[in-house]
Amino acid sequence: MTRQTSVIRASLIAVALAAGLRAAPPQVIAIRGGRVVPVSGPAIENGTVVITDGKITAVGAKVAVPKGASVIDAKGGWVLPGLVDAHTSVGLAGERRDGPPDELSDASTPQLLVLDGFNPYDRRVGRLVMAGITTALVTPGRANVIAGQPAVVRLAPESPDAVALLSPAGVKLSLGEGPKKAFGEKSRLPGTRMGAAFVVRKALLDAAEYSRKWKEHEASGRKTPAPARDLALEPLARLLDGRLTAFIETYRADDIITALRLVDEFKLKAVLMGCTEGSRVAGEIARRKIPVIVGPMGVGPRRFETEEAGIGNAATLAEAGVVVAIDSEDEMGIGAPEELPLAAALAVKGGLAHDVALRGITLTAAQLIGVGDRVGSLEPGKDADITIFTGDPLYYRSRVRTVISAGKVVYEP
């Protein structure tokens, strides 16, 4: 073989390889003909949403359908962002609730990562997707005072590696009956509400000292010996620095006041969860500009601390100026997680504005759990997590028509 022939052959091989490596054509989907509700802006009648390679690229009334796009006809339906459940333990306890979603060996376990225990193949996760819920903040349960680090998950990921949207999303704390019952029955700390507050306060003071030692080490140019790493104190140190959010689950008014006291003392960036009696102290919550993920609104709570559950709670908080998201609170005996739209509808019946309730299970929920830049509204650049309903999702007769997660159709009844 001559040198010239070799060069020509090598060139042909290079061309062939380049052709094989050429990028595949973009995957384009156009949803058209329905009532598009971006949530971040006014509804668009007979609107169009264009998805390209898993991202929303256009939303509007006069958006042209790209040539070659797969078209989904949404005529007669409502096109919304995928719903967001801002507080659930689904995927941690098992399909048959065969184990607690908590590590009960200690009342304080901030070192635990929810992502290490989340099962994306739990059938309850699939039921959430069928209900139009595409994103959730999964947290440990309510038994531990400091329970671990929640994760924001995509409920219908393309692969197991794509489950996490944000991990860790913060640190989960609980005050009230949960820890008191779980550990008091074993004659272990905390057996009282005072004991639970002590557990939080001591852990945060220990974390502050741990953080101080590390800062001194860094300030010395790393010339002094580095403190021994402590996986339990590291997330609490980030909590104190404001790099992580404290998600504090608390229901009774006195427990809410204790939570506010701890937030004030340690200058925490916090979100209150549950907050059944939040209406009683709405002014105090609003004054501190602390958002709330509202829990039980109906009847049938499993614990005394939710006896005062009422559908007017969310409205009272919002009227006071509190930013409100909504969760289904299935663990409290109120309903199933797939009934998230029902929880929002009950809040509307209790006086909450319809648009605020809808934001409470979409954009506001996404913002409070740290992923509002990716999901929760229909805007160009955001992930294409979309649910098409037969009508208003807060109307009891509406049903899910199509669910899209990251640009893939994952459910059609």
C-alpha positions in Angstrom: 0.0 0.0 0.0 1.4 3.4 -1.1 1.8 6.3 1.3 -0.9 8.2 -0.7 -3.3 5.3 -0.4 -2.8 5.1 3.3 -3.5 8.8 3.8 -6.7 8.5 1.7 -7.8 5.4 3.6 -7.1 7.1 7.0 -9.1 10.2 5.8 -12.1 8.1 4.8 -12.0 6.3 8.2 -11.9 9.7 10.0 -14.9 10.9 7.9 -16.9 7.8 8.7 -16.1 8.1 12.4 -17.1 11.7 12.4 -20.4 10.8 10.7 -21.1 8.1 13.3 -20.4 10.5 16.2 -22.5 13.3 14.7 -25.1 14.5 17.2 -28.6 12.9 16.9 -31.4 15.2 15.9 -33.1 17.0 18.8 -36.2 15.4 20.2 -39.0 17.9 19.8 -42.5 17.7 21.3 -45.3 20.3 20.8 -48.3 20.4 23.1 -51.0 22.5 21.5 -54.7 23.3 21.7 -55.3 23.3 25.4 -55.5 26.0 28.1 -51.9 26.5 29.0 -51.4 27.6 32.6 -47.7 28.6 33.1 -48.4 29.5 36.8 -45.7 32.2 36.6 -48.0 34.2 34.3 -51.6 34.4 33.0 -53.3 31.4 31.4 -53.1 31.1 27.6 -56.1 29.9 25.8 -55.4 27.6 22.9 -51.7 27.8 23.7 -48.7 25.9 22.6 -45.7 24.5 24.6 -42.6 23.3 22.7 -40.2 20.9 24.3 -36.7 20.3 22.9 -34.4 17.6 24.4 -36.2 17.6 27.7 -36.3 21.4 28.1 -39.2 23.9 27.6 -38.2 26.1 24.7 -41.3 28.1 23.9 -44.7 28.9 25.5 -47.3 31.1 24.0 -50.5 31.6 22.0 -48.8 32.1 18.6 -45.9 29.7 18.9 -45.2 27.8 15.7 -45.0 24.0 15.9 -41.4 23.1 14.7 -41.2 20.9 11.6 -41.0 17.2 12.5 -42.1 17.7 16.1 -44.3 15.1 17.8 -47.6 16.7 18.5 -49.7 16.1 21.6 -53.3 17.4 21.2 -54.4 19.0 24.5 -57.7 20.4 23.2 -60.2 20.7 26.0 -57.6 20.2 28.6 -55.4 22.2 31.0 -51.6 22.1 30.5 -49.7 22.7 33.7 -46.3 22.2 35.2 -45.9 18.8 36.9 -47.2 19.0 40.4 -44.8 19.3 43.3 -45.3 17.6 46.7 -43.2 19.6 49.1 -43.3 17.1 51.9 -43.5 13.3 51.8 -41.8 10.2 53.0 -42.8 8.1 50.1 -40.2 5.7 48.9 -38.6 5.4 52.4 -40.9 3.2 54.4 -41.8 0.6 51.8 -45.0 -0.1 49.9 -46.6 -1.9 52.9 -45.1 0.6 55.5 -42.9 -2.3 56.6 -40.5 -0.1 58.3 -40.3 3.5 59.7 -38.8 6.2 57.6 -36.6 7.1 60.5 -33.3 5.8 62.0 -34.6 5.3 65.6 -31.2 4.4 67.1 -30.7 8.1 68.1 -32.9 11.2 68.4 -30.3 13.2 66.4 -29.1 11.8 63.0 -28.3 14.8 60.8 -25.6 12.7 59.0 -28.2 10.6 57.2 -28.9 11.2 53.5 -32.5 10.4 52.3 -31.1 9.6 48.9 -29.4 6.6 50.4 -32.7 5.1 51.4 -35.1 6.2 48.6 -36.6 3.5 46.5 -37.7 5.0 43.1 -39.4 1.6 42.3 -41.8 1.8 45.3 -45.3 1.4 43.8 -46.5 4.4 45.7 -44.1 6.5 43.7 -45.7 5.3 40.6 -49.1 6.3 41.9 -47.9 9.8 42.5 -46.8 10.1 38.8 -50.2 8.8 37.7 -51.7 11.7 39.7 -49.6 14.2 37.9 -47.0 14.7 40.6 -43.5 14.8 39.0 -41.3 16.2 41.8 -41.2 15.7 45.6 -39.2 16.7 48.6 -38.7 13.3 50.3 -37.9 13.6 54.0 -37.4 11.3 56.9 -40.5 10.9 59.2 -41.4 12.7 62.3 -39.9 10.5 65.0 -36.4 12.0 65.2 -35.7 15.5 66.5 -33.0 15.9 63.8 -33.8 13.3 61.2 -31.4 13.8 58.3 -31.0 15.5 55.0 -34.0 15.5 52.6 -33.7 15.2 48.9 -35.7 16.7 46.1 -36.4 13.8 43.6 -37.8 13.4 40.1 -40.4 10.7 40.5 -40.2 9.4 37.0 -36.5 9.7 36.2 -35.0 8.4 32.9 -32.5 6.4 34.9 -31.7 5.8 38.6 -28.8 8.2 38.3 -31.3 11.0 37.4 -33.5 10.7 40.5 -32.0 13.6 42.5 -32.7 17.2 41.5 -31.2 18.4 44.8 -29.4 16.5 47.5 -29.1 17.5 50.3 -32.0 19.9 50.2 -31.6 20.9 53.8 -31.9 19.3 57.3 -35.2 17.9 58.7 -36.1 18.7 62.3 -39.3 17.7 64.2 -40.8 19.1 67.4 -43.9 17.9 69.2 -45.5 14.5 69.7 -43.4 12.6 67.2 -40.0 12.6 69.0 -41.7 12.7 72.4 -43.6 9.5 71.7 -40.8 7.7 69.9 -38.2 8.1 72.5 -40.2 8.9 75.7 -41.8 5.5 75.6 -38.2 4.0 75.8 -37.4 6.3 78.7 -34.8 8.0 76.4 -34.2 11.7 75.7 -36.4 13.4 74.6 -39.4 12.4 76.6 -40.8 15.9 76.7 -41.1 18.9 74.4 -38.4 20.6 76.5 -36.1 17.7 75.8 -36.7 18.0 72.0 -35.7 21.6 72.1 -32.6 20.8 74.1 -31.5 18.2 71.6 -31.7 20.8 68.8 -30.0 23.5 70.8 -27.1 21.2 71.9 -26.5 19.8 68.4 -26.4 23.3 66.9 -24.0 24.6 69.6 -21.7 21.6 69.0 -21.9 22.4 65.3 -21.0 26.1 65.9 -17.9 25.0 67.8 -17.0 22.5 65.1 -17.4 25.3 62.5 -15.2 27.7 64.5 -12.4 25.1 64.7 -12.5 24.6 60.9 -12.5 28.3 60.2 -9.5 28.8 62.5 -7.7 26.0 60.6 -8.5 27.7 57.3 -7.4 31.1 58.6 -4.0 29.7 59.6 -3.4 28.8 56.0 -3.9 25.1 57.1 -0.8 25.3 59.2 -2.6 24.1 62.3 -3.9 20.5 62.5 -7.3 20.1 60.9 -10.1 19.0 63.2 -11.4 15.5 62.8 -14.3 15.3 60.4 -17.7 14.7 61.9 -20.4 13.7 59.5 -23.1 14.6 62.0 -21.8 18.1 62.6 -21.0 19.0 59.0 -24.6 19.4 57.8 -25.5 21.3 60.9 -22.5 23.7 60.4 -23.8 24.4 56.9 -27.2 25.0 58.4 -25.7 27.6 60.7 -23.9 29.2 57.8 -27.2 29.5 55.8 -26.1 27.1 53.2 -28.8 24.6 54.0 -32.5 25.1 55.0 -34.0 23.9 58.2 -37.2 22.1 57.4 -39.0 22.1 60.8 -42.0 19.9 61.1 -44.3 21.2 63.9 -48.0 21.3 64.4 -49.3 22.7 67.7 -49.1 26.5 68.3 -46.7 26.1 71.3 -44.4 23.9 69.2 -44.4 26.4 66.4 -43.4 29.1 68.9 -40.5 26.9 70.1 -39.4 26.5 66.5 -39.5 30.3 66.0 -37.4 30.7 69.2 -34.8 28.3 67.8 -34.8 30.1 64.4 -34.2 33.4 66.1 -31.5 32.1 68.4 -29.4 30.5 65.6 -30.4 32.7 62.7 -31.6 29.8 60.7 -33.0 29.9 57.2 -36.2 27.9 57.9 -39.4 26.5 56.4 -42.1 25.3 58.7 -43.9 22.1 57.8 -47.3 20.9 58.9 -48.2 24.0 61.0 -51.7 22.8 61.7 -52.3 25.6 64.3 -50.3 28.1 62.3 -53.3 30.4 62.1 -53.0 31.0 65.8 -49.5 32.5 65.5 -49.7 33.7 61.8 -48.5 37.2 62.7 -45.3 35.8 64.4 -44.6 33.6 61.4 -45.2 36.5 59.0 -43.1 38.9 61.0 -40.1 36.6 60.5 -40.8 36.1 56.8 -40.7 32.3 57.3 -42.6 30.3 54.6 -44.9 27.4 55.5 -45.7 24.1 53.9 -49.2 23.5 55.2 -50.2 20.0 56.3 -53.5 18.6 57.6 -56.6 20.4 56.5 -59.3 17.8 57.0 -60.6 15.4 59.7 -59.2 12.2 61.0 -55.8 13.0 62.3 -53.8 10.3 64.1 -52.4 12.5 66.8 -53.8 14.9 69.4 -51.6 17.7 68.1 -53.6 17.8 64.8 -57.1 17.9 66.5 -57.5 21.5 65.4 -56.9 20.7 61.7 -59.1 23.0 59.6 -59.4 24.0 56.0 -59.1 27.7 56.8 -55.5 27.5 58.1 -53.8 28.1 54.8 -56.0 31.1 54.0 -55.4 32.7 57.4 -51.6 32.3 57.0 -51.6 33.8 53.5 -53.8 36.7 54.6 -51.2 37.4 57.3 -48.5 37.6 54.6 -47.0 34.1 54.9 -45.8 32.4 51.8 -47.8 29.1 51.7 -47.2 25.8 49.9 -49.4 22.7 50.4 -48.7 19.0 50.9 -51.0 16.0 51.2 -49.8 14.8 54.6 -50.7 11.2 54.0 -48.7 10.1 57.0 -51.1 12.0 59.3 -54.2 9.9 58.3 -55.7 12.7 56.2 -55.4 11.3 52.7 -53.1 9.7 50.2 -50.2 11.5 48.6 -51.8 11.3 45.2 -54.6 13.5 46.6 -52.4 16.6 46.6 -54.8 18.5 44.3 -57.6 17.7 46.8 -55.6 19.2 49.6 -55.2 22.4 47.5 -58.9 22.3 46.7 -59.8 22.1 50.4 -57.6 25.2 51.0 -59.6 27.0 48.4 -62.8 26.0 50.1 -61.3 27.4 53.3 -60.7 30.8 51.7 -57.4 30.6 50.0 -57.3 32.2 46.5 -57.4 29.6 43.7 -54.2 30.9 42.0 -52.3 30.9 45.4 -53.4 27.3 46.0 -52.3 26.2 42.5 -48.9 27.9 43.0 -48.8 26.1 46.4 -48.6 22.7 44.6 -46.4 23.9 41.7 -44.1 27.0 41.7 -44.2 28.1 45.3 -43.6 24.5 46.4 -40.7 24.2 44.0 -39.2 27.5 45.3 -39.4 26.5 49.0 -37.7 23.2 48.4 -34.9 24.8 46.4 -35.7 23.8 42.8 -37.8 26.7 41.6 -35.2 27.4 38.9 -35.9 24.1 37.3 -39.5 23.0 37.8 -42.8 24.4 39.0 -43.8 26.6 36.1 -43.9 26.5 32.3 -41.1 28.8 31.2 -38.4 28.5 28.5 -35.2 27.0 29.9 -37.0 24.9 32.6 -37.2 21.1 32.7 -40.1 19.8 30.7 -42.1 18.4 33.6 -45.7 18.8 32.5 -49.1 17.4 33.4 -52.2 17.7 31.2 -55.5 17.5 33.0 -59.0 17.2 31.6 -59.8 20.4 33.4 -59.0 22.5 36.4 -56.8 20.2 38.6 -58.6 21.5 41.7 -62.0 20.3 40.4 -62.9 16.9 41.8 -63.9 15.5 38.4 -60.7 16.4 36.6 -58.4 13.6 35.6 -54.9 13.3 34.4 -54.5 12.8 30.6 -50.8 12.9 30.1 -47.7 13.2 32.3 -44.3 14.3 30.9 -41.1 14.1 32.9 -37.9 15.7 31.6 -39.4 15.7 28.1 -40.5 12.1 28.1 -44.2 10.9 28.2 -44.2 8.7 31.3 -48.0 8.2 31.8 -51.1 8.1 29.7 -54.2 6.3 31.1 
